[in-house]
Amino acid sequence: MAREVVSAKLDVIFKKFFSENLDLLKDFLSEILEIPIDRINSVVPTNPELTPEDIDGKFSRLDLNLIVDDKLVNVEIQVNNDPNYRDRAMFYWSKLFSSELEKGENYSELKQTITINILDFILFPDRTDYHAEAVTVFKDTNELFYDKFHIHFFELRKLGKKFNSNNRREMWLQFIRADSKEEFDMIAGTGDPAMKKAVNIIYDMSDNAKLREIARIREKALHDEASQMKAARDEGISIGIAQGIEQGISQGMEKGRIERETEIISKLRAKGMSESEIKALLS
């Protein structure tokens, strides 16, 4: 019987895994943000707790807020396809950006703010690369406008099944995407010490019956959320179609009336009637 494993793709597992293993969190951030690990002096999670309301609540966020040296960093895992995700990403970046500015403080105190969005769906279908970074530039020159704005998107479904074991960024993303023992064993088999440790921790978490139940509850909440969103979209589409049909019928009737009236006017003109006479007849 295949071993049941939990996946770091599930936000509750991701948050618990990295909140409790800061050395691996530091390694992960180093690769994801391409910052040499020896330049990261401090990583402090500011919201490591997991509450029951978060776990079984639909539409709740289980992201990870961090202070990395003098930067604000947010990491979010999103498995449900959200057509409004760009707006969502901008909203949460702006919320984090302004969160630590106290009343009366100078705007220069605002910190560089980086959000990392790891997505289990395709957000940018026209892009082939699994990574996209949004920054602010001047339109005419592409010169950087503001260095405190960075939003990263990582689309897990654009990763290939085979990966380069020398690319540690890809290895971390493959680790997050993995949801079977075979995949985790392949990652551990690369011989990378951090990845081997990460896989062993996932196996320990998988053996924890209480944590597996938490994961089950969270998966159900996310499934319910996805079902509600789909139902809302389907209802919106149905309403739109009905309104379109109704509008089309109304427009068709009006078009037919105009065409008939035009035909009558032409026949009356052919009989020699004046415009005033025709107007009086049709009014």
N, C-alpha and C positions, 0 to 999 in steps of 0.2 A: 504493500500500500504506500502510495507516495506521501511524503512528509508534508503536512500542512504548514505553510509559512505565511507570515504577515508581510505586507508590502509597504515600503516607505512612500509609495505613491499615494497611500491613504494618509490624509493630512494629520490624523491623530497619531499615527505611528511616526510620521516624519517629525512632528513637533517633539514628541517624547524622546525619540532617538537622538536628535541633535541637542536638545536642552540638557540631556544627561551625559553627553559625551562631547565636551567642549573642545577637546583636542581634534576630534574628527570634524566638528563644525568649523574650526579654524582651517583645517586642511581643505574642506569643501569650499569655503569662501575664497581661499587662495586660488583654487583652480577655476571656479566659476567667474570670479572677477579679475582673474589674471593679475593678482597681486602676489609678489614673492612672499612666502610664508614668514620669512624672518622680518618682514616689514609690518606684519600685523602684531601689534604688541598686546592688544586686549580685545576680547570678544565677550560682551555681557548681554545675555538674553534679558529683556525687560518684561516679558509676559510668558514665562515658562509654564504657568499653571494650566491644568486641564480641568474644567468644571463639568459637572454632569449636564448642565444646560447647554454647554457648547457641543458636547458629544452627541446628544440625541436631538438637538434643535436643528430644524430645517433652516437653511439660509444663514447659518452661523459660520463665522470665519475662524479657522484654526491656523492662522498664520503665525510667523515667528518674527517678533520685533527685536532688533539688536542695536547695540552701540558698538561699532567697530572702530577702535581708536577715536577719532573725532568725527566719524561719519554715522549717520542714521541709516540703517539697513532693514528692509523688510523682505521676508521670503514667504511666498504663498504658493501652495500646491492647489491646482484647480483641475478636477477630473471631469466635471460636467461642462458641456459646451454652452457657453454664454455668448449670444450674439452681440451683447453690449459690453464685452469684456474690455475693449479699449477705453470706454468711458469709465468703467470701474477701476482700471489700472491708474488712470489719471486722477480720479477722485481720491484713491487711497494714497497715491504719492503726495498730493497736495495736503492731505490731512496729516500725514506724517511729517512733511516738511515744516508745517507751521506749529506742530504739536509742542515744541520745547521753547518757543519764543514767549517769554513772560511779558506781561503788560509793562510798557515803558522801556523795554530793551530795544537796542538799536537793531535795524534789519541786518546789519553786518554780522550779527551773532547767529544768523541762520546757518545751519550745518549742511554740508553736502549730503544729499538724500538719494539713496539708491534703493530701488525696488526690484526684486527678482521674482518673476512670474514663471513657474514651471507648470506647463499645460499638457494635459493628456488628450488634447484635441488640436486640430489645425486651425490656427487663427489667421495666418497669412498664406492663403493657398497659392499666391503668385510668387512666393519666395521658396527657394529650394533649401537654403541653409536652416538648420534647426535653431540657430541663435540669431536674435535681432536685438539691437540696442538702439533706443531712442534717446537723442540728445537735442538740444536747441541750437540752431545755426541761423545765420543771416541767409535769406533766400537767394540773394544775388551772388554771394561769394562763397557760401558754405563755411564761412568762418564761424568758429564756436562763439555763441552768444553768452552762455551762462554755464559754468562748470558744475553747478550744484544740482543739476537735473540729470538723472540717469534712470532709465527704465529698461530692464532686460527681460526678454521673453525667450524661453526655451521650450520648444515644441517636441515632446518626447516621441511622438509618432513619426517624426522625420529622421530619427536615428535609425541606422541600419542594424540588422540583427548581429552582424559581425562588427567588432570594433577594434580599433588600434590600441593595444595595451600600453603603448607609449604615450597615448593621449589621456591624461588623467582627468581632464574635464569630462570627456566622453564616458570614462569609467564610472565617475560619480553619477552621471545622468543614467547610465545603464543600471547602476545599483538602485536608483530611485524607481526606475521603470519596472525592474524585475519583480515577478510575482510567482516564481516557481523555484523549487530546489535546484533544478538543472541550471537555471540562469544564475542563481547565487553561487553555485559550485564553480561555474565557468569564471565568474568574477574573482572568486577566491583563488582559483587556479592560476591567475596571472602572476602570483608571487608578490604582489604589491602589499607591503605590511599593513598600510592603513585600510586597504580594501578587504584584506583577510580579516582584520579586526572587526570591521563594519559588518561583514557577513556573519561572523560568530555572534555578534550582539543581536542581529536579526534572528538568528536561530534560537538564542536564549529568550528573546521576546516572544517568539513563536511557541515556545514551550510553556509560556505563562497563560494558564487557562483564563484568568481574570482579564488579562490584556486582550486575548482572543475574543472574549465576549464584548469588550469595549469596542474592538475593531468591527465586530458584527453589527453592533448597534449603530455605529457611525456609518457603516456602509449602507444600512437600511435607511438612515436619515438622508444620505446623499441620493439614494435611489428614489426616495419619496420626493425630494427636491426636484430631481430631474423629471419625474413624472408630472409634477405640478407645472413646471415650466413648459413641458411639451403640451399638456392639456390647455394651458393658457394660450400658447402659440396657435394650436389647432383651432381653438375657439375664435381667436382673432382672425385667422385665415377664413373660417366659415362665415363669420360676420362680414368680412371684406368681400367675399364672393357674393353673398346675398345682396349686399348693398350695391355691388357692381352690376348684378343682374337687374335689380330694381331700377338703377340709374340708366342702364342700357335700354330697358323697356320704355322708360319715360322719354329718353332721348330719341328712340326709334319712332315712338308715336308722334313726337313733335316734328321730327323730320318728315314723316308721312303727311302730317297736316300741312306743312309748308309746301311740300311738293304738289299736293292736291290743289291748294289755293293758287299756286303759281299756274297750274294747268288751266284752272277756271278763268283766271285773269287773262291769260293768253287767248282763250276762246272768245271771251267777251270783247276784247280789243279787236279781234278778227271780225266781229259782228258790227264794228264801228262805234262801240260805246266809248264815251269820254272817260277820263280818269276820275272825275268827280262822280259820274254816274256809277262807275264800278265801285268806288269807295262807299257810296251810299247804299248800294246793293249788298255789299259784304259786311257792313257794320251792323 
